[in-house]
Amino acid sequence: MSIYVGNLSYEVEEKDLKEVFSEYGDVKNVQLPTDRETGRMRGFAFVEMGTEADEQKAIDALDGAEWMGRNLKVNKAKPKTDGGSGGRRGGGGGGGYSRGRY
């Protein structure tokens, strides 16, 4: 299981998160998703810690805490659900032709 960390400053780096979360236990992994088009950080991260007890200590201590000018949102990450459309909406067009090609 991992921890979701939201409302992060766009200036945060992996080493910053490791430093803060290591106060609550062993940090196994940090993921900082970036926007595919701009390469800019998306404002959230996932932190994986050594034990669930360490994760809970970090959540209890850091949820709502101010860090780098932002109030953090820290909770257990929800498992990614399969079968979604990846955030894109289907449909559109209809009729099987493209308007304006005549």
Contacts in CASP RR format, 6 or more apart in sequence:
PFRMAT RR
TARGET T0000
AUTHOR 0000-0000-0000
METHOD contacts of the structure
MODEL  1
MSIYVGNLSYEVEEKDLKEVFSEYGDVKNVQLPTDRETGRMRGFAFVEMG
TEADEQKAIDALDGAEWMGRNLKVNKAKPKTDGGSGGRRGGGGGGGYSRG
RY
1 48 0 8 1.000
1 52 0 8 1.000
1 55 0 8 1.000
1 76 0 8 1.000
1 77 0 8 1.000
2 29 0 8 1.000
2 46 0 8 1.000
2 47 0 8 1.000
2 48 0 8 1.000
2 49 0 8 1.000
2 55 0 8 1.000
2 76 0 8 1.000
2 77 0 8 1.000
3 21 0 8 1.000
3 46 0 8 1.000
3 47 0 8 1.000
3 48 0 8 1.000
3 49 0 8 1.000
3 55 0 8 1.000
3 58 0 8 1.000
3 59 0 8 1.000
3 74 0 8 1.000
3 75 0 8 1.000
3 76 0 8 1.000
3 77 0 8 1.000
4 44 0 8 1.000
4 45 0 8 1.000
4 46 0 8 1.000
4 73 0 8 1.000
4 74 0 8 1.000
4 75 0 8 1.000
4 76 0 8 1.000
4 77 0 8 1.000
4 78 0 8 1.000
5 17 0 8 1.000
5 44 0 8 1.000
5 45 0 8 1.000
5 46 0 8 1.000
5 47 0 8 1.000
5 62 0 8 1.000
5 72 0 8 1.000
5 73 0 8 1.000
5 74 0 8 1.000
6 43 0 8 1.000
6 44 0 8 1.000
6 45 0 8 1.000
6 72 0 8 1.000
6 73 0 8 1.000
6 74 0 8 1.000
7 43 0 8 1.000
7 44 0 8 1.000
7 70 0 8 1.000
7 71 0 8 1.000
7 72 0 8 1.000
7 73 0 8 1.000
8 41 0 8 1.000
8 43 0 8 1.000
8 44 0 8 1.000
8 45 0 8 1.000
8 68 0 8 1.000
8 70 0 8 1.000
8 72 0 8 1.000
9 43 0 8 1.000
9 67 0 8 1.000
9 68 0 8 1.000
9 69 0 8 1.000
9 70 0 8 1.000
10 40 0 8 1.000
10 41 0 8 1.000
10 43 0 8 1.000
11 68 0 8 1.000
12 32 0 8 1.000
12 41 0 8 1.000
12 43 0 8 1.000
12 45 0 8 1.000
12 68 0 8 1.000
13 32 0 8 1.000
14 30 0 8 1.000
14 32 0 8 1.000
16 68 0 8 1.000
17 27 0 8 1.000
17 30 0 8 1.000
17 32 0 8 1.000
17 45 0 8 1.000
17 47 0 8 1.000
18 27 0 8 1.000
18 30 0 8 1.000
20 62 0 8 1.000
20 67 0 8 1.000
21 27 0 8 1.000
21 30 0 8 1.000
21 47 0 8 1.000
21 49 0 8 1.000
21 58 0 8 1.000
21 62 0 8 1.000
23 61 0 8 1.000
24 49 0 8 1.000
24 54 0 8 1.000
24 57 0 8 1.000
24 58 0 8 1.000
24 61 0 8 1.000
24 62 0 8 1.000
25 49 0 8 1.000
25 50 0 8 1.000
25 51 0 8 1.000
25 54 0 8 1.000
25 57 0 8 1.000
25 58 0 8 1.000
26 49 0 8 1.000
26 50 0 8 1.000
26 51 0 8 1.000
26 54 0 8 1.000
27 47 0 8 1.000
27 48 0 8 1.000
27 49 0 8 1.000
27 50 0 8 1.000
28 48 0 8 1.000
28 49 0 8 1.000
28 50 0 8 1.000
29 46 0 8 1.000
29 47 0 8 1.000
29 48 0 8 1.000
30 45 0 8 1.000
30 46 0 8 1.000
30 47 0 8 1.000
30 48 0 8 1.000
31 45 0 8 1.000
31 46 0 8 1.000
31 47 0 8 1.000
32 41 0 8 1.000
32 45 0 8 1.000
33 41 0 8 1.000
33 42 0 8 1.000
33 44 0 8 1.000
33 45 0 8 1.000
33 46 0 8 1.000
34 40 0 8 1.000
34 41 0 8 1.000
34 42 0 8 1.000
35 41 0 8 1.000
35 42 0 8 1.000
46 77 0 8 1.000
47 58 0 8 1.000
49 55 0 8 1.000
49 58 0 8 1.000
55 76 0 8 1.000
58 74 0 8 1.000
59 74 0 8 1.000
59 75 0 8 1.000
59 76 0 8 1.000
62 72 0 8 1.000
62 74 0 8 1.000
63 72 0 8 1.000
63 73 0 8 1.000
63 74 0 8 1.000
63 75 0 8 1.000
64 71 0 8 1.000
64 72 0 8 1.000
64 73 0 8 1.000
64 74 0 8 1.000
65 71 0 8 1.000
65 72 0 8 1.000
65 74 0 8 1.000
66 72 0 8 1.000
END
